[in-house]
């Protein structure tokens, strides 16, 4: 099983969900399924999503989802503060973009 927590506009996947309650959906586990394949299975595109997590770790589209995983899906308009560069490699996620953090 994959425990999936939906946030923001993605809560609309579950009819009747409320913003003041947790929106959690349990999906069937599929062996060797990547995060990208999982979101496609849900009918989502990468452009629909912001920063997402697998077991509390920032998800990459190529990550294999383990059985029993807890996934947090955030919509495109919900991203980490400062772009999450401390988790994404201090600027290496954007090409031709020079950032001086210090």
HELIX and SHEET records of a PDB file:
HELIX    1   1 UNK A    8  UNK A   13  5                                   6    
HELIX    2   2 UNK A   35  UNK A   41  1                                   7    
HELIX    3   3 UNK A   46  UNK A   48  5                                   3    
HELIX    4   4 UNK A   81  UNK A   84  5                                   4    
HELIX    5   5 UNK A   85  UNK A   88  1                                   4    
SHEET    1   A 5 UNK A  23  UNK A  27  0                                        
SHEET    2   A 5 UNK A   2  UNK A   6 -1                                        
SHEET    3   A 5 UNK A  70  UNK A  73  1                                        
SHEET    4   A 5 UNK A  53  UNK A  54 -1                                        
SHEET    5   A 5 UNK A  57  UNK A  58 -1                                        
END                                                                             
